């Protein structure tokens, strides 16, 4: 047995040890709970806790091992579930006062899948209100701090999941992604976040069932663990009209890929995204360090048309569908940005929607032409080093006023429009010592090939100075930070967080 604490071992190793009877799911769960209790007061990654039921399930998982019963892919592994996803019997607030007391009577489709694979839900992870924005704070649970510096933003909307992973609270977590909600927090917390192709992970709660803008996906500390969870999330569900099959065995893992066979196109900004000079410099330095790994690594120009305006309209349509009932029932309980986004969408016209659909199609088709000559597209994941969580969003970048509160997320939302699979991969630190994540985009429908490439890159990065995954100094997280939760008890002093 290794001297590494159980909670710090990889999910893949933990599952092997559980299956071999070398560790008990009970002791693993207790190690994770102890870690949560020790570090969460400093970062506030965890929302509702499900310790009592988790302990019962861990005992049942231990019993299954002892009697030689068939074991699921995630048997005995504690998991954090993003607080936008329904969990039967466990408080699910969506970060909104409207749902402060909401306890679902059933699991969402993908939660049911991971539970059927043997995962044990130990807690929910924090989010912005209804997942709107990349700053995981809300009036129910408070704000989540970055594990490398709790005064800084942890990203969102899967910020709680990213921080829980970086702090070794749990080995795997779920997330979701519309404009970058899996990729952004993964990048700035030093973990892996994978946005799969729409329809692979069933999304039974999607109001606009035929619209691929939002997806569910996995997060973990390594690509191997990420694809292990991904394989368990896969499934066809008749409630999701985009749902389709993918081979679960190839999702879990295949033979190592030779990066020397791949041609990479890269960019700092996709020709239009706001990106700081510092992040551009980091991206160029990283590409210089890894260029020798590939058959080619070329900086190229992109034409993504009117991607910003297109995303505005497509996103607004989803706000209309998602919040219509809540807005009409009690709009004052919705955050100001939720209300503003809904009202913006309501003012749009059918010609706006038709134009956006056509523009998204044009952008998609132009982007696919890149893959005639290249196998991967790479970019930074975020445009700046993490800023203080007290700052709602990035309103200005190097003298340029940004268009709205999510314009700074353009590096990820332009990829959302295209719908190709994308992964945020830890790639050292930036000039401020904060995690830097490279966004790697695969071919249309090429999820498995992208995961193969990302796993090979991750392996290669460990041998290149400055490219391996950064680890937070959790000894610095010993001091609780009550200010992260203060907005729960004193919202009058916390108006900054309304409607992130």
RAHURA-V828215 format. One record per residue. N is the residue number from 1. RES is the residue in one small letter. SS is DSSP state (H for helix, E for strand, C for the rest). BURIAL is 1 if it has 16 or more other ideal C-beta (glycine too) atoms within 10 Angstrom, else 0. D_LAST is the distance of its C-alpha to the last C-alpha in whole Angstrom. Layout:
# RAHURA-V828215
n=N res=RES ss=SS burial=BURIAL d_last=D_LAST
n=N res=RES ss=SS burial=BURIAL d_last=D_LAST
This chain:
# RAHURA-V828215
n=1 res=x ss=C burial=0 d_last=45
n=2 res=x ss=C burial=0 d_last=43
n=3 res=x ss=C burial=0 d_last=42
n=4 res=x ss=C burial=0 d_last=38
n=5 res=x ss=C burial=0 d_last=36
n=6 res=x ss=H burial=1 d_last=36
n=7 res=x ss=H burial=1 d_last=32
n=8 res=x ss=H burial=1 d_last=32
n=9 res=x ss=C burial=1 d_last=34
n=10 res=x ss=C burial=1 d_last=33
n=11 res=x ss=H burial=1 d_last=32
n=12 res=x ss=H burial=1 d_last=35
n=13 res=x ss=H burial=1 d_last=38
n=14 res=x ss=H burial=1 d_last=36
n=15 res=x ss=H burial=1 d_last=37
n=16 res=x ss=H burial=0 d_last=41
n=17 res=x ss=H burial=1 d_last=41
n=18 res=x ss=H burial=1 d_last=41
n=19 res=x ss=H burial=0 d_last=43
n=20 res=x ss=C burial=0 d_last=46
n=21 res=x ss=C burial=0 d_last=45
n=22 res=x ss=C burial=0 d_last=45
n=23 res=x ss=C burial=1 d_last=42
n=24 res=x ss=C burial=1 d_last=41
n=25 res=x ss=H burial=1 d_last=37
n=26 res=x ss=H burial=1 d_last=38
n=27 res=x ss=H burial=0 d_last=38
n=28 res=x ss=H burial=1 d_last=35
n=29 res=x ss=H burial=1 d_last=33
n=30 res=x ss=H burial=1 d_last=34
n=31 res=x ss=H burial=1 d_last=33
n=32 res=x ss=H burial=1 d_last=30
n=33 res=x ss=H burial=1 d_last=29
n=34 res=x ss=H burial=0 d_last=31
n=35 res=x ss=H burial=1 d_last=28
n=36 res=x ss=H burial=1 d_last=25
n=37 res=x ss=H burial=0 d_last=27
n=38 res=x ss=H burial=0 d_last=28
n=39 res=x ss=H burial=1 d_last=25
n=40 res=x ss=H burial=1 d_last=22
n=41 res=x ss=H burial=1 d_last=22
n=42 res=x ss=H burial=1 d_last=21
n=43 res=x ss=H burial=1 d_last=18
n=44 res=x ss=C burial=1 d_last=17
n=45 res=x ss=C burial=1 d_last=17
n=46 res=x ss=E burial=1 d_last=18
n=47 res=x ss=E burial=1 d_last=17
n=48 res=x ss=E burial=1 d_last=20
n=49 res=x ss=E burial=1 d_last=24
n=50 res=x ss=C burial=1 d_last=27
n=51 res=x ss=H burial=0 d_last=29
n=52 res=x ss=H burial=0 d_last=32
n=53 res=x ss=H burial=1 d_last=32
n=54 res=x ss=H burial=1 d_last=31
n=55 res=x ss=H burial=1 d_last=34
n=56 res=x ss=H burial=0 d_last=37
n=57 res=x ss=H burial=1 d_last=35
n=58 res=x ss=H burial=1 d_last=36
n=59 res=x ss=H burial=0 d_last=40
n=60 res=x ss=H burial=0 d_last=40
n=61 res=x ss=H burial=1 d_last=39
n=62 res=x ss=H burial=1 d_last=42
n=63 res=x ss=H burial=0 d_last=44
n=64 res=x ss=H burial=1 d_last=44
n=65 res=x ss=H burial=1 d_last=45
n=66 res=x ss=H burial=0 d_last=48
n=67 res=x ss=C burial=0 d_last=49
n=68 res=x ss=C burial=0 d_last=49
n=69 res=x ss=C burial=0 d_last=46
n=70 res=x ss=C burial=0 d_last=45
n=71 res=x ss=C burial=1 d_last=41
n=72 res=x ss=C burial=1 d_last=38
n=73 res=x ss=C burial=1 d_last=36
n=74 res=x ss=C burial=1 d_last=34
n=75 res=x ss=C burial=1 d_last=36
n=76 res=x ss=C burial=1 d_last=35
n=77 res=x ss=C burial=1 d_last=32
n=78 res=x ss=E burial=1 d_last=29
n=79 res=x ss=E burial=1 d_last=26
n=80 res=x ss=E burial=1 d_last=22
n=81 res=x ss=E burial=1 d_last=21
n=82 res=x ss=E burial=1 d_last=17
n=83 res=x ss=C burial=1 d_last=16
n=84 res=x ss=C burial=1 d_last=15
n=85 res=x ss=C burial=1 d_last=19
n=86 res=x ss=C burial=1 d_last=21
n=87 res=x ss=E burial=1 d_last=24
n=88 res=x ss=C burial=1 d_last=27
n=89 res=x ss=C burial=0 d_last=27
n=90 res=x ss=E burial=1 d_last=24
n=91 res=x ss=E burial=1 d_last=21
n=92 res=x ss=C burial=1 d_last=18
n=93 res=x ss=C burial=1 d_last=15
n=94 res=x ss=C burial=1 d_last=13
n=95 res=x ss=C burial=1 d_last=11
n=96 res=x ss=C burial=1 d_last=11
n=97 res=x ss=H burial=1 d_last=14
n=98 res=x ss=H burial=1 d_last=16
n=99 res=x ss=H burial=1 d_last=17
n=100 res=x ss=C burial=0 d_last=17
n=101 res=x ss=C burial=0 d_last=21
n=102 res=x ss=C burial=0 d_last=21
n=103 res=x ss=E burial=0 d_last=24
n=104 res=x ss=C burial=1 d_last=24
n=105 res=x ss=C burial=0 d_last=28
n=106 res=x ss=C burial=0 d_last=28
n=107 res=x ss=C burial=1 d_last=26
n=108 res=x ss=C burial=1 d_last=25
n=109 res=x ss=H burial=1 d_last=27
n=110 res=x ss=H burial=1 d_last=26
n=111 res=x ss=H burial=1 d_last=26
n=112 res=x ss=H burial=1 d_last=29
n=113 res=x ss=H burial=1 d_last=30
n=114 res=x ss=H burial=1 d_last=29
n=115 res=x ss=H burial=1 d_last=31
n=116 res=x ss=H burial=0 d_last=34
n=117 res=x ss=C burial=1 d_last=34
n=118 res=x ss=C burial=1 d_last=34
n=119 res=x ss=C burial=1 d_last=31
n=120 res=x ss=E burial=1 d_last=30
n=121 res=x ss=E burial=1 d_last=27
n=122 res=x ss=E burial=1 d_last=26
n=123 res=x ss=E burial=1 d_last=23
n=124 res=x ss=E burial=1 d_last=19
n=125 res=x ss=E burial=1 d_last=17
n=126 res=x ss=C burial=1 d_last=13
n=127 res=x ss=C burial=1 d_last=10
n=128 res=x ss=C burial=1 d_last=6
n=129 res=x ss=H burial=1 d_last=7
n=130 res=x ss=H burial=1 d_last=9
n=131 res=x ss=H burial=1 d_last=9
n=132 res=x ss=C burial=1 d_last=6
n=133 res=x ss=C burial=1 d_last=5
n=134 res=x ss=C burial=1 d_last=8
n=135 res=x ss=C burial=1 d_last=7
n=136 res=x ss=C burial=1 d_last=8
n=137 res=x ss=E burial=1 d_last=7
n=138 res=x ss=E burial=1 d_last=8
n=139 res=x ss=C burial=1 d_last=10
n=140 res=x ss=C burial=1 d_last=13
n=141 res=x ss=C burial=1 d_last=13
n=142 res=x ss=E burial=1 d_last=12
n=143 res=x ss=E burial=1 d_last=11
n=144 res=x ss=C burial=1 d_last=13
n=145 res=x ss=E burial=1 d_last=15
n=146 res=x ss=E burial=1 d_last=17
n=147 res=x ss=C burial=1 d_last=20
n=148 res=x ss=C burial=1 d_last=22
n=149 res=x ss=E burial=1 d_last=20
n=150 res=x ss=E burial=1 d_last=18
n=151 res=x ss=E burial=0 d_last=17
n=152 res=x ss=E burial=1 d_last=15
n=153 res=x ss=E burial=1 d_last=12
n=154 res=x ss=C burial=1 d_last=13
n=155 res=x ss=C burial=1 d_last=11
n=156 res=x ss=C burial=1 d_last=10
n=157 res=x ss=C burial=1 d_last=10
n=158 res=x ss=C burial=1 d_last=13
n=159 res=x ss=H burial=1 d_last=13
n=160 res=x ss=H burial=1 d_last=15
n=161 res=x ss=H burial=1 d_last=18
n=162 res=x ss=H burial=1 d_last=18
n=163 res=x ss=H burial=1 d_last=18
n=164 res=x ss=H burial=1 d_last=21
n=165 res=x ss=H burial=1 d_last=23
n=166 res=x ss=H burial=1 d_last=23
n=167 res=x ss=C burial=1 d_last=24
n=168 res=x ss=C burial=1 d_last=27
n=169 res=x ss=C burial=1 d_last=25
n=170 res=x ss=C burial=1 d_last=26
n=171 res=x ss=C burial=1 d_last=28
n=172 res=x ss=E burial=1 d_last=26
n=173 res=x ss=E burial=1 d_last=22
n=174 res=x ss=E burial=1 d_last=21
n=175 res=x ss=E burial=1 d_last=18
n=176 res=x ss=E burial=1 d_last=17
n=177 res=x ss=E burial=1 d_last=16
n=178 res=x ss=C burial=1 d_last=15
n=179 res=x ss=C burial=1 d_last=14
n=180 res=x ss=C burial=1 d_last=15
n=181 res=x ss=C burial=1 d_last=13
n=182 res=x ss=C burial=1 d_last=17
n=183 res=x ss=H burial=1 d_last=18
n=184 res=x ss=H burial=1 d_last=15
n=185 res=x ss=H burial=1 d_last=15
n=186 res=x ss=H burial=1 d_last=19
n=187 res=x ss=H burial=1 d_last=19
n=188 res=x ss=H burial=1 d_last=18
n=189 res=x ss=H burial=1 d_last=19
n=190 res=x ss=C burial=1 d_last=23
n=191 res=x ss=C burial=1 d_last=23
n=192 res=x ss=E burial=1 d_last=24
n=193 res=x ss=E burial=1 d_last=21
n=194 res=x ss=E burial=1 d_last=23
n=195 res=x ss=E burial=1 d_last=22
n=196 res=x ss=C burial=1 d_last=25
n=197 res=x ss=C burial=1 d_last=27
n=198 res=x ss=C burial=1 d_last=25
n=199 res=x ss=C burial=1 d_last=28
n=200 res=x ss=C burial=1 d_last=29
n=201 res=x ss=E burial=1 d_last=26
n=202 res=x ss=C burial=1 d_last=27
n=203 res=x ss=C burial=1 d_last=24
n=204 res=x ss=C burial=1 d_last=25
n=205 res=x ss=C burial=1 d_last=22
n=206 res=x ss=C burial=1 d_last=21
n=207 res=x ss=C burial=0 d_last=22
n=208 res=x ss=C burial=0 d_last=23
n=209 res=x ss=C burial=0 d_last=25
n=210 res=x ss=C burial=0 d_last=27
n=211 res=x ss=C burial=1 d_last=24
n=212 res=x ss=C burial=1 d_last=23
n=213 res=x ss=C burial=1 d_last=20
n=214 res=x ss=C burial=1 d_last=18
n=215 res=x ss=E burial=1 d_last=20
n=216 res=x ss=E burial=1 d_last=21
n=217 res=x ss=E burial=1 d_last=22
n=218 res=x ss=E burial=1 d_last=23
n=219 res=x ss=E burial=1 d_last=22
n=220 res=x ss=E burial=1 d_last=25
n=221 res=x ss=C burial=1 d_last=27
n=222 res=x ss=C burial=1 d_last=29
n=223 res=x ss=H burial=1 d_last=30
n=224 res=x ss=H burial=1 d_last=33
n=225 res=x ss=H burial=1 d_last=30
n=226 res=x ss=H burial=1 d_last=28
n=227 res=x ss=H burial=1 d_last=30
n=228 res=x ss=H burial=1 d_last=32
n=229 res=x ss=H burial=1 d_last=29
n=230 res=x ss=H burial=1 d_last=28
n=231 res=x ss=H burial=1 d_last=32
n=232 res=x ss=H burial=1 d_last=31
n=233 res=x ss=H burial=1 d_last=28
n=234 res=x ss=E burial=1 d_last=31
n=235 res=x ss=C burial=1 d_last=32
n=236 res=x ss=C burial=0 d_last=33
n=237 res=x ss=C burial=1 d_last=32
n=238 res=x ss=C burial=0 d_last=33
n=239 res=x ss=C burial=0 d_last=30
n=240 res=x ss=C burial=1 d_last=28
n=241 res=x ss=C burial=0 d_last=30
n=242 res=x ss=C burial=1 d_last=29
n=243 res=x ss=C burial=1 d_last=30
n=244 res=x ss=C burial=0 d_last=33
n=245 res=x ss=C burial=0 d_last=35
n=246 res=x ss=C burial=1 d_last=35
n=247 res=x ss=C burial=0 d_last=38
n=248 res=x ss=H burial=0 d_last=36
n=249 res=x ss=H burial=0 d_last=39
n=250 res=x ss=H burial=0 d_last=38
n=251 res=x ss=H burial=1 d_last=34
n=252 res=x ss=H burial=1 d_last=35
n=253 res=x ss=C burial=1 d_last=37
n=254 res=x ss=C burial=0 d_last=40
n=255 res=x ss=C burial=0 d_last=43
n=256 res=x ss=C burial=0 d_last=41
n=257 res=x ss=C burial=1 d_last=41
n=258 res=x ss=C burial=0 d_last=42
n=259 res=x ss=H burial=1 d_last=40
n=260 res=x ss=H burial=0 d_last=43
n=261 res=x ss=H burial=0 d_last=43
n=262 res=x ss=C burial=1 d_last=40
n=263 res=x ss=E burial=0 d_last=39
n=264 res=x ss=E burial=1 d_last=35
n=265 res=x ss=E burial=1 d_last=34
n=266 res=x ss=E burial=1 d_last=31
n=267 res=x ss=C burial=1 d_last=29
n=268 res=x ss=C burial=1 d_last=26
n=269 res=x ss=C burial=1 d_last=24
n=270 res=x ss=C burial=1 d_last=26
n=271 res=x ss=C burial=0 d_last=27
n=272 res=x ss=C burial=0 d_last=24
n=273 res=x ss=C burial=1 d_last=21
n=274 res=x ss=C burial=1 d_last=20
n=275 res=x ss=C burial=1 d_last=21
n=276 res=x ss=C burial=1 d_last=22
n=277 res=x ss=H burial=0 d_last=26
n=278 res=x ss=H burial=0 d_last=25
n=279 res=x ss=H burial=1 d_last=24
n=280 res=x ss=H burial=0 d_last=26
n=281 res=x ss=H burial=0 d_last=29
n=282 res=x ss=H burial=1 d_last=28
n=283 res=x ss=H burial=1 d_last=28
n=284 res=x ss=H burial=0 d_last=32
n=285 res=x ss=H burial=1 d_last=33
n=286 res=x ss=H burial=1 d_last=32
n=287 res=x ss=H burial=1 d_last=33
n=288 res=x ss=H burial=0 d_last=36
n=289 res=x ss=H burial=1 d_last=37
n=290 res=x ss=H burial=1 d_last=36
n=291 res=x ss=H burial=0 d_last=38
n=292 res=x ss=H burial=0 d_last=41
n=293 res=x ss=H burial=1 d_last=40
n=294 res=x ss=C burial=1 d_last=40
n=295 res=x ss=C burial=0 d_last=43
n=296 res=x ss=E burial=0 d_last=41
n=297 res=x ss=E burial=1 d_last=37
n=298 res=x ss=E burial=0 d_last=37
n=299 res=x ss=E burial=0 d_last=34
n=300 res=x ss=C burial=0 d_last=34
n=301 res=x ss=C burial=0 d_last=33
n=302 res=x ss=C burial=1 d_last=30
n=303 res=x ss=C burial=0 d_last=30
n=304 res=x ss=C burial=1 d_last=27
n=305 res=x ss=C burial=1 d_last=28
n=306 res=x ss=C burial=1 d_last=25
n=307 res=x ss=H burial=1 d_last=22
n=308 res=x ss=H burial=1 d_last=19
n=309 res=x ss=H burial=0 d_last=20
n=310 res=x ss=H burial=1 d_last=21
n=311 res=x ss=H burial=1 d_last=18
n=312 res=x ss=H burial=1 d_last=16
n=313 res=x ss=H burial=1 d_last=19
n=314 res=x ss=H burial=1 d_last=19
n=315 res=x ss=H burial=1 d_last=15
n=316 res=x ss=H burial=1 d_last=16
n=317 res=x ss=H burial=1 d_last=19
n=318 res=x ss=H burial=1 d_last=17
n=319 res=x ss=H burial=1 d_last=14
n=320 res=x ss=H burial=1 d_last=17
n=321 res=x ss=H burial=0 d_last=19
n=322 res=x ss=H burial=1 d_last=16
n=323 res=x ss=H burial=1 d_last=15
n=324 res=x ss=H burial=0 d_last=19
n=325 res=x ss=H burial=0 d_last=20
n=326 res=x ss=H burial=1 d_last=17
n=327 res=x ss=H burial=1 d_last=17
n=328 res=x ss=H burial=0 d_last=20
n=329 res=x ss=H burial=0 d_last=21
n=330 res=x ss=H burial=0 d_last=18
n=331 res=x ss=H burial=0 d_last=16
n=332 res=x ss=H burial=0 d_last=15
n=333 res=x ss=H burial=1 d_last=14
n=334 res=x ss=C burial=1 d_last=11
n=335 res=x ss=C burial=1 d_last=8
n=336 res=x ss=H burial=0 d_last=8
n=337 res=x ss=H burial=1 d_last=6
n=338 res=x ss=H burial=1 d_last=8
n=339 res=x ss=H burial=1 d_last=11
n=340 res=x ss=H burial=0 d_last=11
n=341 res=x ss=H burial=1 d_last=11
n=342 res=x ss=H burial=1 d_last=14
n=343 res=x ss=H burial=0 d_last=16
n=344 res=x ss=H burial=1 d_last=16
n=345 res=x ss=H burial=1 d_last=17
n=346 res=x ss=H burial=0 d_last=20
n=347 res=x ss=C burial=0 d_last=21
n=348 res=x ss=C burial=0 d_last=22
n=349 res=x ss=C burial=0 d_last=26
n=350 res=x ss=H burial=0 d_last=28
n=351 res=x ss=H burial=0 d_last=29
n=352 res=x ss=H burial=1 d_last=25
n=353 res=x ss=H burial=0 d_last=25
n=354 res=x ss=H burial=0 d_last=28
n=355 res=x ss=H burial=0 d_last=28
n=356 res=x ss=H burial=1 d_last=25
n=357 res=x ss=H burial=0 d_last=27
n=358 res=x ss=H burial=0 d_last=30
n=359 res=x ss=H burial=1 d_last=28
n=360 res=x ss=H burial=1 d_last=26
n=361 res=x ss=H burial=0 d_last=29
n=362 res=x ss=H burial=0 d_last=31
n=363 res=x ss=H burial=1 d_last=28
n=364 res=x ss=H burial=0 d_last=29
n=365 res=x ss=H burial=0 d_last=33
n=366 res=x ss=H burial=0 d_last=33
n=367 res=x ss=H burial=1 d_last=31
n=368 res=x ss=H burial=0 d_last=33
n=369 res=x ss=H burial=0 d_last=36
n=370 res=x ss=H burial=1 d_last=35
n=371 res=x ss=H burial=1 d_last=36
n=372 res=x ss=H burial=0 d_last=40
n=373 res=x ss=C burial=0 d_last=40
n=374 res=x ss=C burial=1 d_last=37
n=375 res=x ss=C burial=1 d_last=36
n=376 res=x ss=E burial=1 d_last=33
n=377 res=x ss=E burial=1 d_last=30
n=378 res=x ss=E burial=1 d_last=28
n=379 res=x ss=E burial=1 d_last=25
n=380 res=x ss=E burial=1 d_last=23
n=381 res=x ss=C burial=1 d_last=20
n=382 res=x ss=C burial=1 d_last=18
n=383 res=x ss=C burial=1 d_last=18
n=384 res=x ss=C burial=1 d_last=18
n=385 res=x ss=C burial=1 d_last=19
n=386 res=x ss=C burial=1 d_last=16
n=387 res=x ss=C burial=1 d_last=15
n=388 res=x ss=E burial=0 d_last=14
n=389 res=x ss=C burial=1 d_last=11
n=390 res=x ss=C burial=0 d_last=11
n=391 res=x ss=C burial=0 d_last=10
n=392 res=x ss=C burial=1 d_last=6
n=393 res=x ss=C burial=1 d_last=8
n=394 res=x ss=C burial=1 d_last=11
n=395 res=x ss=C burial=0 d_last=13
n=396 res=x ss=E burial=0 d_last=16
n=397 res=x ss=E burial=1 d_last=18
n=398 res=x ss=C burial=0 d_last=22
n=399 res=x ss=C burial=0 d_last=22
n=400 res=x ss=E burial=0 d_last=21
n=401 res=x ss=E burial=0 d_last=18
n=402 res=x ss=C burial=1 d_last=16
n=403 res=x ss=C burial=0 d_last=15
n=404 res=x ss=C burial=0 d_last=12
n=405 res=x ss=C burial=1 d_last=8
n=406 res=x ss=C burial=1 d_last=10
n=407 res=x ss=H burial=1 d_last=13
n=408 res=x ss=H burial=1 d_last=13
n=409 res=x ss=H burial=1 d_last=13
n=410 res=x ss=H burial=1 d_last=17
n=411 res=x ss=H burial=1 d_last=19
n=412 res=x ss=H burial=1 d_last=18
n=413 res=x ss=H burial=1 d_last=17
n=414 res=x ss=H burial=1 d_last=20
n=415 res=x ss=H burial=1 d_last=22
n=416 res=x ss=H burial=1 d_last=20
n=417 res=x ss=H burial=1 d_last=22
n=418 res=x ss=H burial=1 d_last=25
n=419 res=x ss=C burial=1 d_last=25
n=420 res=x ss=C burial=1 d_last=27
n=421 res=x ss=C burial=1 d_last=26
n=422 res=x ss=E burial=1 d_last=24
n=423 res=x ss=E burial=1 d_last=24
n=424 res=x ss=E burial=1 d_last=23
n=425 res=x ss=E burial=1 d_last=25
n=426 res=x ss=E burial=1 d_last=26
n=427 res=x ss=E burial=1 d_last=28
n=428 res=x ss=E burial=1 d_last=28
n=429 res=x ss=E burial=1 d_last=26
n=430 res=x ss=C burial=1 d_last=25
n=431 res=x ss=C burial=0 d_last=27
n=432 res=x ss=C burial=0 d_last=25
n=433 res=x ss=C burial=0 d_last=26
n=434 res=x ss=C burial=1 d_last=23
n=435 res=x ss=E burial=1 d_last=23
n=436 res=x ss=E burial=1 d_last=23
n=437 res=x ss=E burial=1 d_last=23
n=438 res=x ss=E burial=1 d_last=25
n=439 res=x ss=E burial=1 d_last=24
n=440 res=x ss=E burial=1 d_last=27
n=441 res=x ss=E burial=1 d_last=27
n=442 res=x ss=C burial=1 d_last=30
n=443 res=x ss=C burial=1 d_last=32
n=444 res=x ss=C burial=0 d_last=31
n=445 res=x ss=C burial=0 d_last=32
n=446 res=x ss=C burial=1 d_last=33
n=447 res=x ss=H burial=1 d_last=31
n=448 res=x ss=H burial=1 d_last=34
n=449 res=x ss=H burial=1 d_last=35
n=450 res=x ss=H burial=1 d_last=32
n=451 res=x ss=H burial=1 d_last=32
n=452 res=x ss=H burial=1 d_last=35
n=453 res=x ss=H burial=1 d_last=34
n=454 res=x ss=H burial=1 d_last=31
n=455 res=x ss=H burial=1 d_last=33
n=456 res=x ss=H burial=1 d_last=36
n=457 res=x ss=H burial=1 d_last=34
n=458 res=x ss=H burial=1 d_last=33
n=459 res=x ss=H burial=0 d_last=36
n=460 res=x ss=H burial=1 d_last=37
n=461 res=x ss=H burial=1 d_last=35
n=462 res=x ss=C burial=0 d_last=36
n=463 res=x ss=C burial=0 d_last=39
n=464 res=x ss=C burial=0 d_last=38
n=465 res=x ss=C burial=0 d_last=37
n=466 res=x ss=C burial=0 d_last=33
n=467 res=x ss=C burial=1 d_last=32
n=468 res=x ss=C burial=0 d_last=32
n=469 res=x ss=C burial=1 d_last=29
n=470 res=x ss=C burial=1 d_last=28
n=471 res=x ss=C burial=0 d_last=28
n=472 res=x ss=C burial=1 d_last=26
n=473 res=x ss=C burial=0 d_last=28
n=474 res=x ss=H burial=1 d_last=27
n=475 res=x ss=H burial=0 d_last=30
n=476 res=x ss=H burial=0 d_last=28
n=477 res=x ss=H burial=1 d_last=25
n=478 res=x ss=C burial=0 d_last=28
n=479 res=x ss=C burial=0 d_last=26
n=480 res=x ss=C burial=0 d_last=24
n=481 res=x ss=C burial=1 d_last=21
n=482 res=x ss=H burial=0 d_last=20
n=483 res=x ss=H burial=1 d_last=17
n=484 res=x ss=H burial=1 d_last=15
n=485 res=x ss=C burial=1 d_last=16
n=486 res=x ss=H burial=0 d_last=16
n=487 res=x ss=H burial=1 d_last=13
n=488 res=x ss=H burial=1 d_last=15
n=489 res=x ss=H burial=0 d_last=18
n=490 res=x ss=C burial=0 d_last=17
n=491 res=x ss=H burial=0 d_last=14
n=492 res=x ss=H burial=0 d_last=16
n=493 res=x ss=H burial=0 d_last=16
n=494 res=x ss=C burial=1 d_last=12
n=495 res=x ss=H burial=0 d_last=10
n=496 res=x ss=H burial=0 d_last=8
n=497 res=x ss=H burial=1 d_last=6
n=498 res=x ss=C burial=1 d_last=6
n=499 res=x ss=C burial=1 d_last=4
n=500 res=x ss=C burial=1 d_last=0
